[in-house]
C-alpha cells in the first residue's frame, strides 16, 4: 500500500517508516532463532543492540535480554511477489503493519489481513556475474613465442576507501546475496565452489586491505596465436558506496588461430540481475 515506505528506527529510536534516502537505520539483519526453526530476531544495522519486539501489542526496539516477543516469522503473501507478512511468534495473530502514510503510523495489528501488513524484503546487494579480460595479445603475425608479465588481482576488492560499518553483517549479507544469485542464475557446481571458497578465504582476513591481493604472473604467448587471459568477476552493487565491491576469482587462458575464441568449458559468464 505504501511501496516507498521503509521500516526504520526514527530519531528517538522508536520504530516507524521513512520514504527518505536509504540510511543504515533502514537495514535489518534477520538472525535465526536458536530455539525456534524458521523464526528470527530482527536487528538494526545502525544500532545492533536493538531488536524489534512485540511488547503489549506495540512495535518497539528493545535492547535488553532476549525474550520470545522479539522472535518473528515470515509468511509469504501467496502471490509469489516477494512480499511477506511478519508475524510475532509469541502472539500468533500479531503482525507488523503500517496504518497510514505518516512515519509514526507503524505498529502491531492482529485483525484481518490487509495489504498494509505486507512487507517486501530487499537484499542489501544485487549480484552480477561477469568474465573480465585481464590481458589480450595478438601474436598471429609473429613466428616466435614471447613472454609477458601481467598483474592479476584475486579476492574481494572494495569500491570505496570508506571503512565498512559492521564487518559481521556485511559478510553475512555478501554470503546470503551470493548464494541467492547462484541459485537464481543456476550457476554450475564448479563455479559455485570457486566463488564460495574464494569469498570465504578473502573475508576471513582481519582487515579490508587484506581481502584482495595482487600478484605478477608471466605468460608465454605462442607463435602465430591469438592469446587472451580472462577472469571471473562477481560484482556486488549496494546502495551504500562503502558496500560496493567485486569478487575476483579464477583466471583462464584462451588461445586461438582466429579473431574469435572458443569456450568449450563455458568459462565465460554474463549474468545480470
C-alpha positions in Angstrom: 0.0 0.0 0.0 3.0 2.3 0.7 5.6 1.0 -1.7 8.2 3.7 -0.9 8.0 3.4 2.9 10.9 1.5 4.5 10.9 0.2 8.1 13.3 2.2 10.1 14.4 3.5 13.5 13.3 7.1 13.9 15.4 9.8 15.6 14.1 8.9 19.0 14.8 5.2 18.3 11.2 4.3 18.1 10.1 2.1 15.1 8.5 3.8 12.1 8.9 4.1 8.4 10.6 6.6 6.1 10.5 7.5 2.4 13.8 9.4 2.5 17.1 8.2 1.1 18.4 4.9 2.3 20.3 5.0 5.6 21.8 2.4 8.0 18.7 2.7 10.3 16.7 1.1 7.5 18.9 -2.0 7.2 17.8 -5.0 9.3 19.5 -8.4 9.9 17.3 -11.4 10.3 19.2 -13.6 12.8 17.8 -17.1 13.1 16.4 -18.1 16.5 18.4 -20.9 18.0 15.3 -22.4 19.6 12.5 -21.9 17.0 13.2 -23.1 13.5 12.1 -20.7 10.8 11.9 -17.7 13.1 14.2 -14.7 13.5 15.3 -11.8 15.7 15.2 -8.6 13.6 18.3 -6.5 14.4 19.0 -2.9 13.3 22.2 -2.2 11.4 22.9 1.3 12.8 22.0 0.2 16.4 22.9 -3.5 16.6 21.9 -3.7 20.2 18.3 -3.0 19.3 15.9 -5.8 18.2 12.2 -5.5 17.1 9.8 -6.6 19.8 6.0 -7.1 20.1 5.5 -5.6 23.5 2.0 -5.2 24.8 0.7 -5.0 21.3 3.2 -2.3 20.4 6.1 -2.5 18.0 9.2 -1.3 19.8 13.0 -1.6 19.6 14.4 -3.4 22.6 18.0 -3.7 23.9 17.8 -5.9 27.0 17.5 -9.7 27.4 16.2 -11.9 24.6 12.5 -12.9 25.1 10.0 -14.7 22.9 8.2 -11.4 22.0 11.3 -10.5 19.9 11.0 -13.5 17.6 9.2 -13.1 14.3 8.4 -15.4 11.4 7.9 -14.6 7.7 4.8 -15.8 5.9 4.6 -15.3 2.1 1.8 -13.2 0.7 0.7 -16.2 -1.5 1.1 -14.1 -4.7 4.8 -15.0 -5.4 5.6 -11.3 -5.4 8.4 -11.2 -2.8 6.1 -9.7 -0.1 5.6 -11.2 3.4 3.6 -10.9 6.5 5.8 -10.5 9.5 4.2 -12.4 12.3 5.1 -12.4 16.0 6.0 -15.9 17.1 4.9 -15.2 20.7 1.5 -13.7 19.8 0.4 -15.7 16.8 -2.1 -13.3 15.3 0.1 -10.2 15.7 1.6 -8.8 12.5 3.7 -5.7 11.7 1.6 -3.2 9.9 1.6 0.4 8.6 -1.6 2.1 9.5 -1.2 5.3 7.4 1.3 7.5 5.4 2.8 9.2 8.4 6.1 7.7 9.5 4.9 7.1 13.1 1.9 5.1 11.9 3.6 1.7 12.2 2.9 -0.9 14.7 1.3 -4.3 15.6 -2.1 -5.4 14.2 -4.0 -8.7 15.0 -7.2 -8.3 12.9 -8.0 -9.3 9.3 -5.3 -9.5 6.7 -4.8 -6.3 4.7 -2.2 -5.1 2.2 -0.7 -2.6 4.7 0.7 -5.6 6.5 2.8 -6.8 3.6 6.5 -6.0 3.5 9.0 -6.6 0.7 12.4 -8.0 1.7 15.0 -6.2 -0.4 18.5 -7.7 -0.4 21.4 -5.4 0.6 23.1 -6.3 -2.7 22.4 -7.0 -6.3 24.9 -9.6 -7.6 26.1 -9.8 -11.2 28.5 -12.4 -12.7 30.9 -11.3 -15.5 34.1 -12.5 -17.1 36.7 -9.8 -17.5 39.6 -9.6 -20.0 42.7 -9.3 -17.9 45.2 -9.4 -20.8 45.0 -9.8 -24.6 47.8 -10.1 -27.1 47.5 -11.0 -30.8 50.8 -12.8 -31.7 49.5 -14.3 -35.0 52.0 -12.4 -37.1 55.0 -13.3 -35.1 56.9 -16.6 -35.8 58.4 -16.5 -32.2 56.8 -17.0 -28.8 57.0 -14.1 -26.4 56.7 -13.6 -22.7 54.6 -11.0 -20.9 54.2 -10.2 -17.2 50.6 -9.5 -16.1 49.3 -8.2 -12.8 46.4 -10.4 -11.6 44.2 -9.4 -8.6 42.3 -12.0 -6.6 39.9 -11.7 -3.7 37.4 -9.1 -2.6 38.2 -5.6 -3.9 36.3 -2.7 -2.3 34.9 0.1 -4.4 35.5 2.8 -1.8 38.1 3.7 0.7 35.4 4.3 3.4 35.6 1.6 6.1 32.7 -0.9 6.4 30.4 0.0 9.3 29.9 -3.6 10.6 32.0 -6.4 9.2 29.8 -9.2 10.6 26.6 -8.0 9.0 28.4 -7.1 5.8 29.9 -10.6 5.5 26.5 -12.2 6.2 24.8 -10.1 3.5 27.5 -10.9 1.0 27.2 -14.6 1.6 23.4 -14.6 1.5 23.3 -12.5 -1.7 25.9 -14.6 -3.4 24.1 -17.9 -2.6 20.8 -16.4 -3.7 22.3 -15.3 -7.0 24.0 -18.6 -7.6 20.6 -20.3 -7.2 18.8 -17.7 -9.3 21.2 -18.0 -12.2 21.7 -21.8 -11.8 25.5 -21.4 -11.6 27.2 -24.7 -12.1 28.8 -26.6 -9.2 32.4 -25.9 -10.3 31.9 -22.1 -10.4 29.8 -22.2 -7.3 32.6 -23.8 -5.4 35.1 -21.4 -6.9 33.1 -18.3 -5.8 32.2 -19.5 -2.3 35.7 -20.7 -1.4 37.3 -17.5 -2.6 34.9 -15.2 -0.7 35.2 -17.3 2.4 39.0 -17.1 2.3 39.1 -13.4 1.5 36.7 -12.3 4.2 38.4 -14.4 6.8 41.3 -11.9 6.8 41.5 -9.3 9.5 41.5 -6.1 7.5 39.8 -4.9 4.4 43.2 -4.3 2.8 44.0 -8.0 3.1 40.8 -9.1 1.4 42.4 -8.8 -2.0 46.0 -9.4 -3.3 47.8 -8.6 -6.5 50.4 -10.9 -8.0 52.5 -10.9 -11.1 52.1 -13.8 -13.5 54.3 -14.5 -16.5 52.6 -15.9 -19.6 54.2 -17.4 -22.7 52.3 -16.4 -25.8 52.8 -19.0 -28.6 53.9 -18.1 -32.1 51.1 -17.4 -34.6 48.4 -17.4 -31.9 45.8 -15.0 -30.6 46.1 -15.0 -26.8 43.7 -13.9 -24.1 43.6 -14.2 -20.3 40.1 -13.9 -18.7 38.9 -13.8 -15.1 35.7 -14.5 -13.3 34.2 -11.4 -11.6 31.3 -11.1 -9.3 30.0 -7.5 -8.7 28.1 -6.7 -5.5 26.2 -3.5 -6.1 24.9 -1.9 -2.9 23.0 1.3 -2.2 25.9 2.5 0.1 29.2 3.5 -1.6 31.2 1.7 1.1 29.3 -1.6 0.4 30.1 -1.9 -3.3 32.8 -4.5 -4.0 34.0 -7.0 -6.6 35.0 -10.6 -6.1 37.8 -11.6 -8.4 38.5 -15.4 -8.7 39.9 -17.8 -11.3 41.6 -17.0 -14.5 41.7 -18.9 -17.7 43.9 -18.7 -20.8 42.2 -18.8 -24.2 44.2 -19.4 -27.4 43.0 -19.1 -30.9 44.1 -19.0 -34.6 41.2 -16.7 -35.3 39.8 -13.4 -34.1 37.3 -15.3 -32.0 38.0 -17.6 -29.1 36.3 -20.9 -28.4 35.0 -21.6 -24.9 34.4 -25.3 -24.7 34.3 -25.3 -20.8 31.7 -22.5 -20.7 34.1 -20.4 -18.6 32.6 -17.1 -19.8 29.8 -15.9 -17.6 27.5 -13.0 -18.1 24.5 -13.0 -15.7 22.9 -9.7 -14.6 20.1 -9.0 -12.1 
